[in-house]
Amino acid sequence: MDDMDRRLIALLQEDATISYAALGKGAGLSAGAAHERVRKLRERGVIRRTTVEVDPAALDRGVLAFVMVDSTVWMGESADAFAAIPEIQEAHVIAGSASVLVKVRTATTEQLQDVLRRLYAIEGVSGTQATVSLETFFERPVSPLPGSGPVVSP
């Protein structure tokens, strides 16, 4: 992946609905060249999907918690069990005192408690420690550009 590919990805992260003409202009390419590069990035799996960022509170998912999951067994093959709990947005096998870290969004703390109960139903789970976020300063995607500042059009 070269600097131009990184530039295109950064522009798409700012606005995935941008036209190929505007994308090309922002990167200093023709619309056709921008389209071709984006197509190749998709084929190679660099761009995995195009999505919409939505305010969780608007969808009644205002409670955000990070849950450390303890286990008695290796949890590396348990992805499907975690993915079966729809309130879990992310699940990561981690090193440290816990085995898995999950990001959970629910409408209420009672619903969070229900998610914790369902986590205990996963084979090998022996404990959880939940931390509820009071406020999110920001969330951002991985930057394809050196540093992590915003994209500035030429």
N, CA, C and O of each residue as an XYZ file, in Angstrom:
616
protein
N       0.855     -1.172      0.000
C       0.000      0.000      0.000
C       0.898      1.232      0.000
O       1.801      1.359      0.827
N       0.641      2.119     -0.925
C       1.469      3.316     -1.027
C       0.784      4.517     -0.385
O      -0.322      4.406      0.144
N       1.453      5.659     -0.440
C       0.922      6.884      0.178
C      -0.411      7.306     -0.438
O      -1.274      7.833      0.265
N      -0.592      7.084     -1.740
C      -1.853      7.459     -2.384
C      -3.000      6.597     -1.861
O      -4.094      7.102     -1.606
N      -2.751      5.295     -1.701
C      -3.775      4.421     -1.130
C      -4.150      4.885      0.279
O      -5.327      4.911      0.640
N      -3.155      5.243      1.055
C      -3.404      5.723      2.418
C      -4.226      7.018      2.406
O      -5.112      7.213      3.237
N      -3.922      7.872      1.472
C      -4.659      9.137      1.338
C      -6.125      8.873      0.986
O      -7.029      9.478      1.561
N      -6.346      7.968      0.040
C      -7.717      7.620     -0.342
C      -8.496      7.038      0.839
O      -9.656      7.385      1.061
N      -7.852      6.161      1.582
C      -8.511      5.564      2.754
C      -8.858      6.648      3.768
O      -9.956      6.646      4.326
N      -7.948      7.559      4.007
C      -8.211      8.635      4.963
C      -9.403      9.477      4.519
O     -10.249      9.832      5.340
N      -9.477      9.796      3.239
C     -10.603     10.577      2.729
C     -11.910      9.801      2.852
O     -12.942     10.380      3.192
N     -11.879      8.499      2.580
C     -13.083      7.672      2.709
C     -13.515      7.546      4.169
O     -14.710      7.462      4.455
N     -12.558      7.532      5.086
C     -12.909      7.475      6.504
C     -13.606      8.753      6.956
O     -14.445      8.726      7.856
N     -13.258      9.858      6.335
C     -13.923     11.128      6.642
C     -15.363     11.117      6.149
O     -16.265     11.592      6.840
N     -15.581     10.565      4.935
C     -16.919     10.518      4.346
C     -16.967      9.387      3.327
O     -16.489      9.535      2.203
N     -17.540      8.272      3.719
C     -17.593      7.104      2.838
C     -18.559      7.295      1.671
O     -18.566      6.486      0.743
N     -19.375      8.350      1.702
C     -20.326      8.593      0.610
C     -19.758      9.535     -0.447
O     -20.456      9.888     -1.398
N     -18.516      9.939     -0.296
C     -17.899     10.870     -1.235
C     -17.907     10.276     -2.647
O     -17.678      9.079     -2.820
N     -18.165     11.096     -3.632
C     -18.152     10.626     -5.023
C     -16.714     10.343     -5.444
O     -15.765     10.872     -4.864
N     -16.573      9.493     -6.472
C     -15.222      9.216     -6.960
C     -14.582     10.467     -7.545
O     -13.361     10.619     -7.493
N     -15.388     11.360     -8.098
C     -14.848     12.618     -8.627
C     -14.253     13.444     -7.494
O     -13.132     13.940     -7.608
N     -15.001     13.595     -6.397
C     -14.502     14.369     -5.258
C     -13.345     13.649     -4.570
O     -12.399     14.287     -4.109
N     -13.421     12.323     -4.502
C     -12.339     11.547     -3.900
C     -11.060     11.737     -4.711
O      -9.988     11.973     -4.154
N     -11.185     11.631     -6.021
C     -10.025     11.825     -6.884
C      -9.459     13.227     -6.749
O      -8.243     13.408     -6.676
N     -10.339     14.217     -6.716
C      -9.879     15.603     -6.571
C      -9.127     15.790     -5.258
O      -8.078     16.433     -5.223
N      -9.666     15.226     -4.180
C      -9.016     15.355     -2.868
C      -7.669     14.673     -2.796
O      -6.807     15.060     -2.007
N      -7.488     13.650     -3.627
C      -6.222     12.911     -3.618
C      -5.320     13.285     -4.787
O      -4.200     12.782     -4.884
N      -5.785     14.157     -5.674
C      -4.978     14.535     -6.835
C      -5.007     13.496     -7.938
O      -4.023     13.337     -8.660
N      -6.131     12.778     -8.085
C      -6.289     11.754     -9.122
C      -7.537     12.039     -9.933
O      -8.369     12.860     -9.545
N      -7.661     11.362    -11.053
C      -8.921     11.408    -11.805
C      -9.933     10.533    -11.072
O      -9.564      9.704    -10.241
N     -11.211     10.726    -11.387
C     -12.262      9.906    -10.775
C     -12.039      8.433    -11.101
O     -12.198      7.574    -10.234
N     -11.672      8.140    -12.346
C     -11.434      6.752    -12.756
C     -10.289      6.106    -12.002
O     -10.381      4.954    -11.577
N      -9.210      6.855    -11.839
C      -8.049      6.318    -11.109
C      -8.390      6.084     -9.645
O      -7.966      5.089     -9.056
N      -9.159      7.001     -9.053
C      -9.578      6.827     -7.660
C     -10.459      5.592     -7.536
O     -10.286      4.795     -6.614
N     -11.400      5.430     -8.455
C     -12.295      4.279     -8.434
C     -11.503      2.981     -8.544
O     -11.764      2.034     -7.802
N     -10.561      2.928     -9.442
C      -9.755      1.718     -9.649
C      -8.935      1.379     -8.406
O      -8.848      0.214     -8.018
N      -8.349      2.369     -7.796
C      -7.564      2.123     -6.575
C      -8.457      1.626     -5.440
O      -8.080      0.706     -4.714
N      -9.627      2.220     -5.283
C     -10.551      1.790     -4.234
C     -11.003      0.356     -4.505
O     -11.102     -0.449     -3.580
N     -11.275      0.037     -5.763
C     -11.673     -1.336     -6.128
C     -10.583     -2.325     -5.712
O     -10.879     -3.370     -5.134
N      -9.339     -1.999     -6.001
C      -8.227     -2.886     -5.647
C      -8.061     -2.992     -4.132
O      -7.742     -4.065     -3.619
N      -8.273     -1.892     -3.415
C      -8.190     -1.932     -1.954
C      -9.268     -2.850     -1.385
O      -9.025     -3.561     -0.410
N     -10.450     -2.839     -1.984
C     -11.526     -3.752     -1.560
C     -11.153     -5.205     -1.868
O     -11.315     -6.085     -1.022
N     -10.662     -5.446     -3.068
C     -10.278     -6.811     -3.460
C      -9.215     -7.389     -2.535
O      -9.255     -8.575     -2.208
N      -8.268     -6.560     -2.111
C      -7.187     -7.022     -1.235
C      -7.628     -7.127      0.225
O      -6.876     -7.619      1.065
N      -8.832     -6.672      0.528
C      -9.329     -6.750      1.899
C      -8.861     -5.625      2.789
O      -9.082     -5.667      3.999
N      -8.214     -4.609      2.217
C      -7.792     -3.451      3.004
C      -9.031     -2.690      3.455
O      -9.150     -2.321      4.624
N      -9.946     -2.457      2.531
C     -11.253     -1.885      2.875
C     -12.179     -3.080      3.045
O     -12.521     -3.756      2.075
N     -12.582     -3.333      4.289
C     -13.398     -4.510      4.571
C     -14.879     -4.271      4.356
O     -15.596     -5.175      3.928
N     -15.351     -3.060      4.648
C     -16.765     -2.758      4.455
C     -16.960     -1.255      4.532
O     -16.093     -0.518      5.004
N     -18.116     -0.817      4.058
C     -18.513      0.576      4.158
C     -19.704      0.615      5.097
O     -20.638     -0.173      4.948
N     -19.682      1.515      6.054
C     -20.711      1.533      7.081
C     -21.116      2.959      7.412
O     -20.584      3.917      6.850
N     -22.058      3.085      8.326
C     -22.548      4.381      8.785
C     -22.287      4.467     10.285
O     -22.556      3.513     11.016
N     -21.774      5.587     10.743
C     -21.571      5.797     12.169
C     -22.820      6.459     12.739
O     -23.228      7.527     12.283
N     -23.425      5.821     13.734
C     -24.679      6.287     14.311
C     -24.468      6.583     15.793
O     -23.697      5.892     16.459
N     -25.142      7.595     16.307
C     -25.094      7.926     17.724
C     -25.762      6.806     18.516
O     -26.962      6.586     18.350
N     -25.027      6.088     19.373
C     -25.618      4.974     20.129
C     -26.824      5.400     20.969
O     -27.781      4.636     21.091
N     -26.798      6.578     21.539
C     -27.922      7.043     22.359
C     -29.190      7.171     21.520
O     -30.286      6.932     22.027
N     -29.063      7.541     20.257
C     -30.223      7.663     19.382
C     -30.875      6.310     19.121
O     -32.055      6.242     18.778
N     -30.110      5.240     19.283
C     -30.624      3.881     19.106
C     -30.905      3.210     20.448
O     -31.042      1.989     20.518
N     -30.989      4.007     21.510
C     -31.253      3.501     22.852
C     -30.166      2.517     23.306
O     -30.454      1.453     23.855
N     -28.926      2.901     23.062
C     -27.770      2.113     23.507
C     -26.782      3.033     24.216
O     -25.587      3.025     23.919
N     -27.299      3.835     25.165
C     -26.498      4.850     25.822
C     -25.565      4.354     26.907
O     -24.687      5.099     27.341
N     -25.727      3.108     27.365
C     -24.848      2.557     28.399
C     -23.709      1.818     27.701
O     -23.929      0.842     26.983
N     -22.487      2.303     27.927
C     -21.295      1.697     27.352
C     -20.469      1.090     28.469
O     -20.176      1.755     29.463
N     -20.092     -0.173     28.309
C     -19.261     -0.837     29.310
C     -18.166     -1.639     28.614
O     -18.347     -2.169     27.518
N     -17.041     -1.705     29.284
C     -15.944     -2.567     28.867
C     -15.861     -3.669     29.909
O     -15.774     -3.394     31.106
N     -15.886     -4.906     29.459
C     -15.948     -6.038     30.383
C     -14.734     -6.922     30.191
O     -14.460     -7.401     29.090
N     -14.010     -7.129     31.279
C     -12.898     -8.072     31.296
C     -13.493     -9.427     31.657
O     -14.188     -9.554     32.665
N     -13.224    -10.431     30.842
C     -13.780    -11.764     31.041
C     -12.662    -12.712     31.466
O     -11.672    -12.891     30.756
N     -12.843    -13.312     32.635
C     -11.901    -14.311     33.134
C     -12.358    -15.685     32.667
O     -13.547    -15.907     32.436
N     -11.412    -16.605     32.529
C     -11.781    -17.943     32.085
C     -10.881    -18.993     32.705
O      -9.807    -18.702     33.231
N     -11.351    -20.207     32.626
C     -10.574    -21.348     33.123
C      -9.923    -22.096     31.979
O      -9.150    -23.028     32.204
N     -10.230    -21.692     30.740
C      -9.693    -22.340     29.546
C      -9.285    -21.275     28.537
O      -9.640    -20.105     28.681
N      -8.542    -21.683     27.519
C      -8.184    -20.783     26.419
C      -9.453    -20.402     25.684
O     -10.232    -21.276     25.305
N      -9.675    -19.112     25.477
C     -10.915    -18.622     24.878
C     -10.769    -18.300     23.385
O     -11.701    -17.786     22.767
N      -9.622    -18.596     22.817
C      -9.344    -18.228     21.433
C     -10.291    -18.800     20.401
O     -10.413    -18.249     19.307
N     -10.966    -19.893     20.721
C     -11.910    -20.492     19.780
C     -13.358    -20.150     20.129
O     -14.277    -20.794     19.623
N     -13.573    -19.166     20.970
C     -14.917    -18.842     21.458
C     -15.555    -17.647     20.754
O     -16.544    -17.108     21.250
N     -15.030    -17.231     19.639
C     -15.534    -16.038     18.959
C     -17.027    -16.125     18.669
O     -17.752    -15.150     18.869
N     -17.492    -17.267     18.207
C     -18.912    -17.400     17.862
C     -19.808    -17.222     19.079
O     -20.889    -16.643     18.970
N     -19.375    -17.714     20.238
C     -20.178    -17.583     21.458
C     -20.313    -16.117     21.868
O     -21.382    -15.687     22.300
N     -19.240    -15.357     21.733
C     -19.297    -13.923     22.055
C     -20.125    -13.178     21.005
O     -20.918    -12.300     21.344
N     -19.940    -13.531     19.738
C     -20.667    -12.868     18.661
C     -22.172    -13.128     18.744
O     -22.957    -12.354     18.197
N     -22.580    -14.189     19.410
C     -23.999    -14.523     19.547
C     -24.730    -13.585     20.510
O     -25.958    -13.609     20.581
N     -23.996    -12.772     21.241
C     -24.600    -11.799     22.155
C     -24.616    -10.464     21.421
O     -23.576     -9.814     21.308
N     -25.778    -10.041     20.918
C     -25.814     -8.873     20.025
C     -25.381     -7.561     20.663
O     -24.972     -6.647     19.947
N     -25.457     -7.439     21.968
C     -25.039     -6.198     22.632
C     -23.523     -6.028     22.651
O     -23.026     -4.935     22.926
N     -22.789     -7.093     22.364
C     -21.327     -7.009     22.316
C     -20.922     -6.443     20.966
O     -21.207     -7.032     19.923
N     -20.251     -5.289     20.992
C     -19.790     -4.647     19.752
C     -18.424     -5.147     19.331
O     -18.140     -5.255     18.138
N     -17.573     -5.454     20.301
C     -16.218     -5.916     20.015
C     -15.852     -6.967     21.044
O     -16.309     -6.921     22.185
N     -15.022     -7.916     20.631
C     -14.476     -8.907     21.561
C     -13.030     -9.168     21.163
O     -12.730     -9.414     19.995
N     -12.134     -9.110     22.154
C     -10.704     -9.246     21.888
C     -10.096    -10.252     22.861
O     -10.299    -10.139     24.070
N      -9.358    -11.231     22.352
C      -8.548    -12.093     23.204
C      -7.368    -11.248     23.643
O      -6.709    -10.624     22.812
N      -7.093    -11.219     24.944
C      -6.048    -10.332     25.460
C      -5.054    -11.086     26.328
O      -5.318    -12.194     26.794
N      -3.909    -10.459     26.530
C      -2.905    -10.960     27.465
C      -3.087    -10.204     28.773
O      -3.453     -9.029     28.769
N      -2.839    -10.858     29.863
C      -2.981    -10.206     31.159
C      -3.796    -11.052     32.099
O      -3.907    -12.265     31.917
N      -4.367    -10.421     33.103
C      -5.095    -11.168     34.121
C      -6.431    -11.708     33.611
O      -6.931    -12.699     34.144
N      -7.015    -11.085     32.600
C      -8.258    -11.567     32.005
C      -7.941    -12.222     30.659
O      -6.838    -12.084     30.131
N      -8.925    -12.934     30.118
C      -8.730    -13.638     28.849
C      -9.311    -12.902     27.650
O      -8.765    -12.958     26.548
N     -10.425    -12.211     27.879
C     -11.138    -11.548     26.793
C     -11.592    -10.177     27.284
O     -11.965    -10.015     28.445
N     -11.556     -9.199     26.392
C     -12.091     -7.871     26.661
C     -13.232     -7.648     25.675
O     -13.053     -7.809     24.467
N     -14.415     -7.276     26.192
C     -15.538     -7.001     25.303
C     -16.044     -5.590     25.521
O     -15.974     -5.047     26.624
N     -16.556     -5.006     24.444
C     -17.195     -3.690     24.473
C     -18.687     -3.937     24.311
O     -19.125     -4.544     23.334
N     -19.458     -3.462     25.272
C     -20.895     -3.736     25.315
C     -21.667     -2.425     25.311
O     -21.288     -1.477     26.000
N     -22.744     -2.365     24.541
C     -23.653     -1.217     24.575
C     -25.066     -1.729     24.835
O     -25.555     -2.627     24.150
N     -25.713     -1.134     25.847
C     -27.091     -1.477     26.188
C     -27.864     -0.195     26.469
O     -27.293      0.895     26.503
N     -29.170     -0.342     26.670
C     -30.008      0.811     26.997
C     -29.972      1.121     28.483
O     -30.055      2.281     28.885
N     -29.846      0.071     29.306
C     -29.915      0.255     30.761
C     -28.866     -0.598     31.451
O     -28.305     -1.516     30.853
N     -28.608     -0.292     32.701
C     -27.678     -1.132     33.472
C     -28.294     -2.497     33.757
O     -27.569     -3.477     33.931
N     -29.618     -2.572     33.807
C     -30.271     -3.881     33.973
C     -29.997     -4.772     32.764
O     -29.772     -5.974     32.908
N     -30.018     -4.174     31.576
C     -29.694     -4.939     30.374
C     -28.219     -5.333     30.362
O     -27.872     -6.414     29.887
N     -27.354     -4.470     30.876
C     -25.943     -4.814     31.009
C     -25.790     -6.022     31.935
O     -25.014     -6.935     31.652
N     -26.520     -6.021     33.020
C     -26.475     -7.152     33.955
C     -26.896     -8.449     33.248
O     -26.309     -9.504     33.487
N     -27.905     -8.369     32.384
C     -28.331     -9.542     31.625
C     -27.229    -10.026     30.684
O     -27.032    -11.230     30.523
N     -26.514     -9.094     30.067
C     -25.388     -9.475     29.208
C     -24.332    -10.206     30.034
O     -23.781    -11.213     29.590
N     -24.052     -9.703     31.228
C     -23.066    -10.364     32.090
C     -23.518    -11.786     32.406
O     -22.697    -12.704     32.405
N     -24.799    -11.984     32.672
C     -25.324    -13.343     32.925
C     -25.085    -14.244     31.710
O     -24.679    -15.398     31.851
N     -25.343    -13.702     30.518
C     -25.143    -14.497     29.304
C     -23.669    -14.791     29.050
O     -23.331    -15.831     28.485
N     -22.794    -13.881     29.465
C     -21.357    -14.164     29.347
C     -20.979    -15.373     30.194
O     -20.173    -16.203     29.775
N     -21.558    -15.471     31.377
C     -21.272    -16.609     32.257
C     -21.744    -17.930     31.656
O     -21.263    -18.993     32.050
N     -22.666    -17.877     30.719
C     -23.149    -19.098     30.080
C     -22.177    -19.629     29.029
O     -22.325    -20.760     28.567
N     -21.187    -18.826     28.649
C     -20.181    -19.278     27.681
C     -19.232    -20.242     28.385
O     -18.712    -19.954     29.463
N     -19.026    -21.370     27.761
C     -18.174    -22.409     28.350
C     -16.781    -21.863     28.654
O     -16.129    -21.278     27.788
N     -16.338    -22.058     29.884
C     -15.013    -21.627     30.306
C     -14.975    -20.283     31.001
O     -13.983    -19.968     31.658
N     -16.033    -19.468     30.878
C     -16.049    -18.165     31.537
C     -16.215    -18.374     33.041
O     -17.139    -19.050     33.494
N     -15.291    -17.774     33.803
C     -15.315    -17.953     35.255
C     -15.556    -16.656     36.018
O     -15.769    -16.683     37.230
N     -15.525    -15.529     35.325
C     -15.741    -14.269     36.010
C     -15.754    -13.106     35.043
O     -15.303    -13.225     33.904
N     -16.279    -11.970     35.507
C     -16.282    -10.757     34.706
C     -15.995     -9.570     35.608
O     -16.240     -9.611     36.813
N     -15.479     -8.527     35.011
C     -15.311     -7.249     35.693
C     -15.707     -6.173     34.697
O     -15.034     -5.968     33.687
N     -16.810     -5.486     34.992
C     -17.341     -4.483     34.074
C     -16.963     -3.082     34.533
O     -17.010     -2.772     35.723
N     -16.593     -2.254     33.591
C     -16.340     -0.845     33.825
C     -17.294     -0.060     32.939
O     -17.251     -0.187     31.715
N     -18.154      0.747     33.546
C     -19.128      1.538     32.798
C     -18.527      2.901     32.481
O     -17.997      3.581     33.360
N     -18.617      3.287     31.219
C     -18.116      4.583     30.771
C     -19.153      5.655     31.087
O     -20.330      5.499     30.764
N     -18.722      6.726     31.710
C     -19.618      7.836     32.019
C     -19.719      8.821     30.865
O     -20.755      9.460     30.676
N     -18.644      8.944     30.094
C     -18.620      9.882     28.968
C     -17.552      9.430     27.994
O     -16.481      8.974     28.396
N     -17.849      9.560     26.711
C     -16.868      9.253     25.676
C     -16.365     10.562     25.093
O     -17.130     11.316     24.493
N     -15.080     10.830     25.270
C     -14.501     12.033     24.690
C     -14.499     11.954     23.170
O     -14.901     12.899     22.491
N     -14.042     10.813     22.637
C     -14.020     10.600     21.195
C     -13.777      9.132     20.909
O     -13.274      8.393     21.755
N     -14.137      8.725     19.715
C     -13.793      7.426     19.153
C     -13.326      7.717     17.739
O     -13.893      8.579     17.067
N     -12.321      7.027     17.283
C     -11.855      7.282     15.925
C     -11.368      5.993     15.281
O     -10.957      5.059     15.970
N     -11.418      5.950     13.954
C     -10.899      4.783     13.252
C      -9.370      4.826     13.221
O      -8.759      5.852     13.521
N      -8.776      3.714     12.860
C      -7.323      3.654     12.697
C      -6.937      4.570     11.551
O      -7.523      4.490     10.471
N      -5.965      5.435     11.770
C      -5.528      6.356     10.723
C      -4.547      5.656      9.788
O      -3.587      5.039     10.249
N      -4.777      5.745      8.485
C      -3.836      5.160      7.530
C      -2.626      6.056      7.284
O      -1.660      5.642      6.643
N      -2.684      7.285      7.795
C      -1.615      8.251      7.535
C      -0.651      8.317      8.704
O      -1.045      8.069      9.843
N       0.618      8.651      8.439
C       1.562      8.852      9.532
C       1.023      9.923     10.475
O       0.439     10.907     10.021
N       1.210      9.745     11.776
C       0.580     10.641     12.745
C      -0.888     10.277     12.798
O      -1.291      9.263     12.228
N      -1.676     11.060     13.453
C      -3.107     10.712     13.497
C      -3.984     11.933     13.393
O      -5.108     11.938     13.894
N      -3.485     12.965     12.749
C      -4.263     14.190     12.611
C      -5.322     14.055     11.549
O      -5.379     13.044     10.849
N      -6.159     15.059     11.421
C      -7.231     15.036     10.437
C      -6.681     15.152      9.019
O      -5.558     15.610      8.809
N      -7.483     14.732      8.061
C      -7.114     14.835      6.655
C      -7.307     16.265      6.193
O      -8.340     16.876      6.468
N      -6.326     16.799      5.497
C      -6.428     18.146      4.945
C      -6.318     18.023      3.436
O      -5.327     17.504      2.923
N      -7.329     18.498      2.725
C      -7.308     18.395      1.262
C      -6.251     19.326      0.675
O      -5.990     20.405      1.206
N      -5.643     18.886     -0.440
C      -4.604     19.722     -1.068
C      -5.182     20.960     -1.706
O      -4.444     21.764     -2.274
